[in-house]
Amino acid sequence: MSNFIDRPRYLCTMGGAVSTLKALPRAISIIHAAAGCGGNIGNALNGAAGYLGSGYCAGLALPSSNVYERDIVFGGEERLEEQIASTLEIVDGDLYFVVTGCMVDIIGDDAVSVARRFNQQGKPVFAAETGGFKGNAYNGYDIVLSTLFREFVEKKPVKNKKIVNLFGLVPIQDVFWKGNLNVLKDLIQKLGYKVNTFFGEGETIENLKQAGEAHFNIVVSDVYGVKSAKIFEEVHDVPYIVANLPIGPAGTKEFLETVGKALGVDELLVSNVIAEEKARYYSYVERLADVYNDLDFQRYSVVVADANYAPALTRFIADDLGWLPELVVITDILSEDEEKLVAEKFTAFSSGVTPKVVFDTDTSNVSKHFNKAWPRNNNNRYFNAFSPAFVFGSSLDREFADSLGAAHLSVSYPISNRVVLDRAYLGYSGSLRLIEDVIGLLVGSR
Amino acid sequence: MDYIKEKAPPVREERLRACNAYGGSCGNLVEKSKKGCLNGIKRKFSQTQGCQLNLSLAIINTIRDAVVIVHGPVGCGGASLAQAGVNKGFQKLRDSSARGLLWVNTNMGENEVVQGGESRLREAILHAEKEFRPSAIIIVNSCVPAIIGDDIDGVVEQAQKEVKAKIVPVHCEGFKTKIMASAYDAVYHGILRNLVPHEKIVQDEKSELEALQEKYRTSRTVNVLNVSSMSRIDEYELVRLLKAIDLELNILPCYAHPNDFQKATEAALNVSICATHDDYFVEHLKEKYDIPFILRTIPIGVKYTNRWILDIAKFFGAEEAAQRFIDQEVKQLEEAIAPFRDIFKGKRVLIGGGEIRVVANAELLHYLGFEIIGLRAYHYDQFADEMLGEQDIITQIPFNVATGQPFEQANLNHNLKPDLYVGHVNTNVWAAKQGIPVIPLFHQSQLFLGYTGIYEFARRLARILRNPSFNRNLKDNVHLPYFEEWYDKDAFSYIDESELQA
């Protein structure tokens, strides 16, 4: 894999930190960086995440020290102190979090100590070094979460056996995060638990503050949020499990069974919930039995997505929808161990379909991998073409889909060709939305 | 002006003593600007803005058949993600085979901060060439390689020997300046050094007749410099206006093909629609190639459209023809606008965005019957002095110089209570949440310029004012992030003039 990235599908560490804070109710980012960092991030979060908008205090409203050459020469701590104080005067938030950019990290500004001075005066001000060169947006998510787990979440020696926390689903990077969290909460509540997700509907910063009383943490990712879960365990003595990100009946059944087993839920209850949800799912999917078969709606597929969505979505496509995902391109920057973990997810589909899985960050390589995965027609009279086809990816993959003559649905970041509000693709109900969107595209272009 | 031998242009604080923090009356601003004493004003509370690199990309991302290399950590230039689905369509309006926006990020990590990022940049250049075979590879340099001392120009010089595409380094490190409009100079600097031929191209083997024809054509051709916020229909309108005095247009730099810049020297005159966007480019074309320029105004509103045309006509000795055209256009326009005037009469408006556009819109909205109650500009420099200084009716109203800074905007809107906000992208949302009807100051698919632009703008205004329920409902249901006390303070109370440079 190359060192540069051809059209990366994520921001930097600070971008991930700002987006995580943007998704946290009434949390205010205070950017300690050059003036354009926040503006750049604001635009990427607004226009490339299904038109998420500027939010409560993001976009151009992001408080920012806007340090420039002189501060880089003489140090920017004084300017940061002034900015934190003035932000506390003007901006109404429940939690303030200083995130730092490359330049101030390189010159060694101690933003954490500056923030701590405010914290010691009883102001809810936190900080972490999030310089963009430290990694991509996912790293920013883990840095913000682990800082808050360490410093903001209250210590609770007595645990509440009926409360769990859930994370690993990275807000905004998962453009459907808000709707998805609703679905996951709802599923786990059916098993008898209250769920803190920190970013979900109706949650406040209090849910996060009190999260230490949880009995268990559930991480719905093999790679994201795991670091934070380990820190949570270390600081608050709450164990965690990794559960699969559930899309569709097959994946959601596994999710409920994994969670149920870890929490010691009565097996009968778990199987009842699964049966009930599945029955509802099929009461709707049944409607498509006509059109799916009359118009031959099976499709070859390519999935281009992150490490969370790619396995979950591909499994749904193969095992629930009965389609043929032949190529999966996972666009995140992962370590070898992480790649191995994610790759394993594709090996045991009940349908027996085994897609080719590649890890590649570069957008223009998607078509190259496809050319290797499926032979080209060398003017043969008879040719087993990759058709009819469907591409699940981001807005960046529309051209690749066009080159195949395939339909295309944006499901992974960046999404600039559709609006996303409370739509969810997880669980049983979310996969109904996904089917509506996918089959909707097919009937819409008839 | 001649900075072309330098690797990078000076920033605008130095070159133009431009300012991005001010609050006071329009009259006072012009007076201070003329004395050159706006530089050095700061804010004790500030919100994010754009940087040179972001704004450079606004132009560079439009260039056809080019690959952009963002040399920096993975987030730099990330805003391009929001354009990835949109930009191709705009390029196709100029060339149906356009490929849309292609970019590569050099993904500088901790290792590169220590060891340098030059090899990554080189790799990215070679990849761009091999993968896309573009006409140009445009490198935007970010803060990190600048501070660790990557020798961008050295890498480019070496790589250029191996690569057919023209490589254009643009030095636009964000931390260098608070005036993000410095980006225009950075981009033009790269274009002037690498895409505009260093000498006027002399083509031999032309018959005498061909040479004469060529000379005549050049003598009737003007370079009209567009901006990335303009629409294709805006350009058509400018073509129409100048066709009336028998001129040909060469439209640069946005959405141009890299080779189009070779023809930049084959024009009799450079015409800007926004002085603060173009002065660096036209001054250099004057200095190096002796091509005169007109920088004075923007063709928005009757007064300034007339002036824009007449200034150009004067250069070509076509004032009479131009005046006849103008009289006829204005007469037709007045009749067309008459039905809207009652709707606009006495409505109070606050305008925010780029200085030139804002000041011209003040004149336009006044002409349409609005009362102008406040202006906000992303930055301020000498180029708006004439237009702002001559509008007597607004001498006393507040002028807020602020790159974004929606907290000041919210305070002004809260206290001035305008009936309409005319604003820049990314600032409109905050006025909308205060329940104020909003019309965008620019829009890449709409017409704003020239006489038809006035009519279309008026038509859209009337439509938007007819039912502002969407924003009114927002006001009742969402909140801006500021404490109530903020609205009791002076909007400019965080602007710090203590280090003002005299």
Interface residues (C-beta under 8 A of the other chain):
Chain A: S2 N3 F4 I5 D6 R7 P8 R9 Y10 L11 C12 T13 M14 G15 I28 I31 A34 A35 G36 C37 G38 G39 N40 I41 G42 N43 A44 N46 G47 A48 G53 S54 Y56 C57 G59 L60 A61 L62 P63 S64 S65 N66 V67 Y68 E69 I72 E82 Q83 S86 T87 E89 I90 V91 D92 G93 G101 C102 M103 I106 G131 G132 F133 K134 G135 N136 A137 S364 S395 L396 R398 E399 Y413 P414 S416 N417
Chain B: R43 K44 F45 S46 Q47 T48 Q49 G50 C51 Q52 L53 N54 I69 G72 P73 V74 G75 C76 G77 G78 A79 L81 A82 Q83 A84 G85 V86 G100 L102 W103 V104 N105 T106 N107 M108 G109 E110 E112 V113 R120 E123 A124 H127 E131 F132 C143 V144 I147 I148 G174 F175 K176 T177 K178 M180 T403 G404 Q405 P406 F407 N426 T427 V429 W430 H479 L480 P481 Y482 F483 W486 Y494
